[in-house]
Amino acid sequence: MRKLHWIFLGGLVVCACMWGQLDSPLWGQQKAEASKPDATAATDEGRIIDIRYAEAYLALMEATLARYDEANRNAPNTVRGTVIQGLQDAVRKARERVEMAKTDDAGDSKIYVTSAEADLRLREDLFRRAEAANARSPGAFSAGEVARLKAHVELCKVRVEKARRLVSESPLYNVRYELEILREDLQEVQLYIALLRRNKRGSDSRIHR
């Protein structure tokens, strides 16, 4: 009788172990599926914040451009055309960032390519205008400025090539590309700020004369 009792208990233990082995993957799957809504909600919330931030930055850039346009309307040439153009570029890029924030990761590379191609067209147009202006009136654009515009065109050509590679590259490469663009944008902003300060000092000096 005692032997049958131990055999019965052993059978219960074996059954319990087998049930645990069968049930654990199912339980893990159920836990993973249960956690999916929370992860999805967190992702959606983060995406909404990204969109709001991109839209707020766009509004700031548009307001800044409007402010300097207003200054030029009140007193022509208060802010140099190159500075205004830089702010227009900033507004355009801010709009593209809003579009990027509203798309999923699969569409990011397409946005990068579109942005790079648009920037290339803009720089090529500026370069052609400078050459045309010099053809009509020699010296309208200095040799140094023409060389700078041409160098910017060449940079944008390479940027388009890099953007087109993003589809087949790793996410890390995409991040590095974005950081490069942000670093270049920051350098341009610093340049425009320096020009604004120089313009302001020039305006102040003319006022005090």
Secondary structure, 3 states (H helix, E strand, C coil): CHHHHHHHHHHHHHHHHHHHHHHHHHHHHHHHHHHHHHHHHHHHHHHHHHHHHHHHHHHHHHHHHHHHHHHHHHCCCCCCHHHHHHHHHHHHHHHHHHHHHHCCHHHHHHHHHHHHHHHHHHHHHHHHHHHHHHHHCCCCCCHHHHHHHHHHHHHHHHHHHHHHHHHHCCHHHHHHHHHHHHHHHHHHHHHHHHHHHHHHHHHHHHHHC
